């Protein structure tokens, strides 16, 4: 299966917009930005604090379950957590400040379409994640880019 440059750039752009959206919603979940209603502060309760590299690194080779639109569940295995920070010398300061960017690679037994999946894991719990197919037809994988560099 070959991928054209146009398809690759389109998928990368969609992934970038998804990462930016997650980053902005993560600020809401962590209380950095909030909305006020009658002197009461409401904070979005999505578990974006789970999206840290250290949480996923400890779960390499464990099973995650992806729930599709028709409520079918597909098992995938977290194969790798790859650092995407552009400057390796800054890694310690980035990790300390909570700013990090990394790639999650999941092995799958079947090709799945690009989209947002409900993900379930025994340790990390339930959350949603935008996944993009990659790999080959013989060895399909799914990837997610987590960008926490903005907050």
C-alpha positions as CSV (number, residue, x, y, z in Angstrom):
1,X,0.0,0.0,0.0
2,X,1.6,3.2,-1.1
3,X,0.7,6.6,0.2
4,X,0.9,9.7,-1.9
5,X,2.5,12.9,-0.7
6,X,-0.8,14.6,-0.8
7,X,-2.5,12.0,1.4
8,X,0.5,12.0,3.8
9,X,0.3,15.8,4.2
10,X,-3.5,15.7,4.6
11,X,-3.2,13.1,7.4
12,X,-0.4,15.1,9.0
13,X,-2.4,18.3,8.9
14,X,-5.4,16.6,10.5
15,X,-3.2,15.1,13.1
16,X,-1.7,18.5,13.9
17,X,-5.1,20.1,14.3
18,X,-6.1,17.2,16.5
19,X,-3.0,17.7,18.7
20,X,-3.7,21.4,19.0
21,X,-7.3,20.8,20.0
22,X,-6.2,18.2,22.6
23,X,-3.6,20.7,23.9
24,X,-6.1,23.5,24.3
25,X,-8.7,21.2,25.9
26,X,-5.9,19.8,28.2
27,X,-5.4,23.3,29.6
28,X,-9.1,23.4,30.5
29,X,-8.9,20.0,32.1
30,X,-5.9,21.0,34.2
31,X,-7.5,24.2,35.4
32,X,-5.2,26.6,33.5
33,X,-8.2,28.1,31.7
34,X,-11.7,27.9,33.1
35,X,-15.1,29.4,32.7
36,X,-17.0,31.1,35.4
37,X,-20.7,30.8,36.1
38,X,-22.2,32.6,39.1
39,X,-18.9,32.8,40.9
40,X,-18.4,29.0,40.4
41,X,-15.6,27.7,38.3
42,X,-16.3,24.7,36.1
43,X,-13.4,22.6,34.8
44,X,-13.7,20.2,31.9
45,X,-13.3,16.7,33.4
46,X,-11.5,14.9,30.5
47,X,-8.5,12.9,31.6
48,X,-5.9,14.8,29.7
49,X,-3.5,14.4,32.6
50,X,-3.2,10.8,31.4
51,X,-1.6,11.9,28.2
52,X,1.9,12.0,29.6
53,X,4.8,10.1,28.1
54,X,5.7,8.4,31.4
55,X,2.2,6.9,31.7
56,X,2.4,5.3,28.3
57,X,6.0,4.2,28.5
58,X,5.1,1.9,31.4
59,X,2.4,0.3,29.3
60,X,4.5,-0.8,26.3
61,X,3.4,-4.3,25.1
62,X,0.1,-4.1,26.9
63,X,-3.3,-4.4,25.3
64,X,-5.6,-1.4,24.6
65,X,-9.2,-1.9,23.3
66,X,-10.5,0.5,20.6
67,X,-14.3,0.9,20.4
68,X,-15.6,1.7,16.9
69,X,-18.7,3.5,15.9
70,X,-20.8,0.3,15.7
71,X,-19.6,-0.6,19.3
72,X,-17.3,-3.4,18.2
73,X,-14.1,-3.6,20.2
74,X,-10.7,-4.2,18.6
75,X,-7.6,-5.1,20.6
76,X,-4.3,-3.4,19.7
77,X,-1.0,-3.6,21.5
78,X,1.1,-0.5,22.3
79,X,4.4,-1.3,20.5
80,X,6.4,1.9,21.0
81,X,6.5,5.3,22.6
82,X,8.8,7.5,20.6
83,X,10.1,11.0,21.6
84,X,9.4,13.7,19.1
85,X,11.0,16.6,20.9
86,X,13.2,18.5,18.4
87,X,16.0,19.3,20.7
88,X,17.4,16.4,22.8
89,X,19.4,18.7,25.0
90,X,16.3,20.3,26.4
91,X,14.6,17.0,27.2
92,X,15.1,17.2,31.0
93,X,13.8,20.8,31.2
94,X,10.8,19.9,29.0
95,X,9.9,16.8,31.0
96,X,10.2,18.8,34.3
97,X,7.9,21.5,33.0
98,X,5.3,18.9,31.7
99,X,5.9,20.0,28.1
100,X,6.5,17.0,25.8
101,X,5.7,15.6,22.4
102,X,5.7,11.9,21.6
103,X,4.4,9.3,19.2
104,X,2.4,6.2,20.2
105,X,2.6,3.2,17.9
106,X,-0.1,0.5,18.3
107,X,0.2,-2.9,16.5
108,X,-3.2,-4.1,15.1
109,X,-4.4,-7.4,13.7
110,X,-6.5,-5.5,11.1
111,X,-6.5,-2.2,9.2
112,X,-8.7,0.4,10.9
113,X,-9.8,3.8,9.5
114,X,-8.4,7.1,10.7
115,X,-10.6,8.6,13.4
116,X,-11.3,9.2,17.0
117,X,-11.7,6.1,19.1
118,X,-13.0,5.3,22.5
119,X,-9.9,3.6,24.1
120,X,-10.0,1.3,27.1
121,X,-7.0,0.1,29.1
122,X,-6.7,-1.9,32.3
123,X,-4.4,0.7,34.0
124,X,-5.0,4.0,32.2
125,X,-8.8,3.6,32.1
126,X,-11.1,5.0,29.4
127,X,-10.4,8.0,27.1
128,X,-10.8,9.1,23.5
129,X,-7.9,9.4,21.1
130,X,-7.4,10.3,17.5
131,X,-5.5,7.5,15.6
132,X,-4.1,7.4,12.1
133,X,-3.4,4.1,10.3
134,X,0.1,3.4,9.2
135,X,2.3,0.3,8.5
136,X,1.5,-2.1,5.7
137,X,-1.5,-4.4,4.9
138,X,0.5,-7.3,6.3
139,X,1.5,-5.5,9.4
140,X,-1.1,-2.7,10.2
141,X,-0.3,-0.2,12.9
142,X,-2.1,2.9,14.3
143,X,-0.3,6.0,15.5
144,X,-1.2,8.9,17.7
145,X,0.8,12.1,18.2
146,X,0.6,13.7,21.7
147,X,1.8,17.3,21.8
148,X,2.0,18.9,25.2
149,X,4.6,21.6,24.2
150,X,2.1,24.4,24.6
151,X,1.1,24.0,28.1
